[in-house]
């Protein structure tokens, strides 16, 4: 096994043992899930692609392999050890250390720009295992940063087609199950509508 893969697994395992609830799975996302998530994004998005819960970088790598320009990808991760790992793997990317529940403030501070255009949010956050108030805040932030008809790409290990109640400000436009992932995951693409998310 390559040293990079070993380092990723060790870092992931350490985070899982220390704080399992925000991780949401006993194993990192597979390349099959990452590749499918990335395939739902255009190769030349109009604005930034924000990745929430970048973890060990499986989905980050897939976004880059998809051909999305590195300067348009902003991985967000709240774990300092994961951010250190991401910076080693992707030294050419801007990695944001912070909490998705404060996304607007984080992006304003991190990018130091006005009128930041964001076209997509790609999320690996385990919405069904996080506290309800935290999920409400995260989805509110995502809804606020996306433009009209902006897209949220989210996966879950709940294979039923029921959406999290906090996603009422979004319309699901695509759904599929990635059986090759362990465990199998349902991948959804949501489009922002005009209704507030709380």
C-alpha positions as CSV (number, residue, x, y, z in Angstrom):
1,X,0.0,0.0,0.0
2,X,1.4,3.4,-0.9
3,X,2.7,5.6,2.0
4,X,0.1,8.3,1.1
5,X,-2.7,5.8,1.5
6,X,-1.3,4.5,4.8
7,X,-1.0,8.0,6.1
8,X,-4.6,8.8,5.1
9,X,-6.0,5.7,6.8
10,X,-4.0,6.4,10.0
11,X,-5.2,10.0,10.1
12,X,-8.8,8.9,9.4
13,X,-8.6,6.2,12.1
14,X,-7.3,8.6,14.7
15,X,-10.1,11.0,14.0
16,X,-12.7,8.2,14.1
17,X,-11.5,7.1,17.5
18,X,-11.2,10.6,19.0
19,X,-14.5,12.0,17.6
20,X,-16.6,9.5,15.7
21,X,-19.9,11.4,15.4
22,X,-18.7,14.0,12.8
23,X,-17.0,11.2,10.7
24,X,-20.2,9.2,10.1
25,X,-18.4,6.1,8.7
26,X,-15.9,3.6,9.7
27,X,-14.1,3.9,6.4
28,X,-13.2,6.8,4.1
29,X,-15.2,7.4,0.9
30,X,-14.2,5.0,-1.9
31,X,-12.9,6.1,-5.3
32,X,-16.1,4.8,-6.8
33,X,-18.2,7.2,-4.7
34,X,-15.8,10.0,-5.2
35,X,-15.7,9.6,-9.0
36,X,-19.5,9.5,-9.2
37,X,-19.8,12.6,-7.1
38,X,-17.3,14.5,-9.3
39,X,-19.1,13.3,-12.5
40,X,-22.1,15.4,-11.5
41,X,-20.1,18.7,-11.7
42,X,-19.2,20.4,-15.0
43,X,-15.5,20.5,-15.9
44,X,-15.7,24.3,-16.1
45,X,-18.0,25.5,-13.3
46,X,-18.9,29.2,-13.3
47,X,-17.8,29.7,-9.7
48,X,-16.1,28.1,-6.8
49,X,-16.7,24.5,-5.8
50,X,-16.9,24.2,-2.0
51,X,-16.2,20.8,-0.6
52,X,-17.5,20.3,2.9
53,X,-15.9,17.6,5.1
54,X,-12.9,17.0,2.8
55,X,-11.4,14.4,5.2
56,X,-8.6,12.5,3.6
57,X,-9.1,14.0,0.2
58,X,-10.7,11.2,-1.8
59,X,-13.4,13.5,-3.3
60,X,-10.9,16.4,-3.6
61,X,-8.8,14.1,-5.8
62,X,-11.8,13.1,-7.9
63,X,-12.7,16.8,-8.5
64,X,-9.2,17.5,-9.7
65,X,-9.2,14.4,-11.9
66,X,-12.6,15.6,-13.3
67,X,-10.6,18.6,-14.7
68,X,-12.0,21.3,-12.4
69,X,-9.4,24.0,-12.1
70,X,-7.5,23.8,-8.7
71,X,-8.1,27.5,-8.1
72,X,-11.8,27.0,-8.1
73,X,-11.8,24.1,-5.5
74,X,-12.1,25.1,-1.8
75,X,-12.0,22.1,0.5
76,X,-13.4,22.9,4.0
77,X,-12.4,20.7,6.9
78,X,-12.8,21.3,10.7
79,X,-10.1,18.8,11.8
80,X,-6.6,20.2,12.1
81,X,-5.0,16.8,11.5
82,X,-7.1,16.3,8.4
83,X,-6.2,19.7,7.1
84,X,-2.5,19.0,7.6
85,X,-2.9,15.8,5.6
86,X,-4.8,17.6,2.8
87,X,-2.1,20.3,2.6
88,X,0.5,17.6,2.1
89,X,-1.5,15.8,-0.5
90,X,-2.6,19.0,-2.3
91,X,0.0,21.7,-1.7
92,X,-1.4,23.7,-4.6
93,X,-4.9,24.0,-3.2
94,X,-6.3,26.5,-0.7
95,X,-7.6,24.4,2.2
96,X,-9.9,26.1,4.6
97,X,-9.8,25.1,8.3
98,X,-13.2,25.8,9.8
99,X,-16.7,24.7,10.5
100,X,-19.4,24.4,7.8
101,X,-21.9,25.8,10.2
102,X,-20.1,29.1,9.9
103,X,-19.5,28.8,6.1
104,X,-20.2,32.4,5.1
105,X,-17.9,33.9,7.7
106,X,-15.2,31.3,6.9
107,X,-15.3,32.0,3.1
108,X,-15.3,35.8,3.6
109,X,-12.2,35.5,5.8
110,X,-10.5,32.8,3.8
111,X,-11.0,34.3,0.3
112,X,-11.0,38.0,1.4
113,X,-13.3,38.9,-1.5
114,X,-16.7,40.5,-2.0
115,X,-19.3,38.9,-4.2
116,X,-17.8,35.4,-4.1
117,X,-19.5,33.3,-6.8
118,X,-20.1,29.7,-5.8
119,X,-21.7,27.2,-8.2
120,X,-21.6,24.0,-6.3
121,X,-21.3,22.6,-2.8
122,X,-20.1,19.0,-2.5
123,X,-20.7,17.6,0.9
124,X,-19.5,14.5,2.7
125,X,-20.9,15.6,6.0
126,X,-22.9,12.9,7.8
127,X,-26.1,15.0,8.2
128,X,-28.1,12.1,9.8
129,X,-25.7,11.6,12.6
130,X,-25.0,15.2,13.5
131,X,-27.1,17.1,16.1
132,X,-30.2,18.6,14.5
133,X,-29.3,22.2,15.3
134,X,-25.8,21.8,13.7
135,X,-27.4,20.3,10.5
136,X,-29.9,23.2,10.4
137,X,-27.1,25.7,10.6
138,X,-25.0,24.0,8.0
139,X,-27.9,23.7,5.5
140,X,-28.8,27.4,6.1
141,X,-25.2,28.4,5.3
142,X,-25.1,26.3,2.2
143,X,-28.5,27.7,1.0
144,X,-27.2,31.2,1.6
145,X,-23.9,30.9,-0.3
146,X,-25.4,29.2,-3.4
147,X,-27.0,31.3,-6.2
148,X,-30.4,30.6,-7.6
149,X,-30.4,27.0,-9.0
150,X,-27.0,26.4,-7.4
151,X,-26.3,22.7,-6.7
152,X,-25.6,20.7,-3.6
153,X,-24.2,17.2,-4.1
154,X,-24.6,15.1,-0.9
155,X,-24.2,11.5,-0.1
156,X,-25.8,9.4,2.7
157,X,-25.7,5.8,3.9
158,X,-29.5,5.9,4.3
159,X,-30.6,4.2,1.0
160,X,-34.2,5.3,1.3
161,X,-35.3,8.2,-0.9
162,X,-36.3,10.3,2.1
163,X,-34.5,13.7,2.2
164,X,-33.3,15.2,5.5
165,X,-36.0,17.6,6.7
166,X,-33.5,20.5,6.7
167,X,-33.2,20.3,2.9
168,X,-36.6,21.8,2.4
169,X,-35.0,24.7,0.6
170,X,-33.7,22.4,-2.1
171,X,-35.2,20.2,-4.8
172,X,-33.7,16.8,-5.4
173,X,-33.0,16.5,-9.2
174,X,-30.9,13.3,-9.3
175,X,-30.4,10.3,-7.1
176,X,-28.4,7.1,-7.5
177,X,-27.0,4.4,-5.3
178,X,-23.3,3.6,-5.4
179,X,-23.2,-0.1,-4.6
180,X,-19.4,-0.4,-5.0
181,X,-18.9,1.9,-1.9
182,X,-18.5,0.2,1.5
183,X,-21.1,0.6,2.8
184,X,-23.3,1.4,-0.2
185,X,-24.2,5.0,-0.4
186,X,-27.0,7.0,-2.0
187,X,-25.8,10.1,-3.9
188,X,-28.2,13.0,-4.3
189,X,-28.0,16.2,-6.3
190,X,-30.1,19.0,-5.0
191,X,-30.9,22.3,-6.6
192,X,-31.5,25.4,-4.6
193,X,-35.0,26.8,-4.8
194,X,-36.4,30.1,-3.5
195,X,-37.7,28.7,-0.2
196,X,-35.6,29.5,2.9
197,X,-33.9,26.6,4.7
198,X,-34.8,27.7,8.1
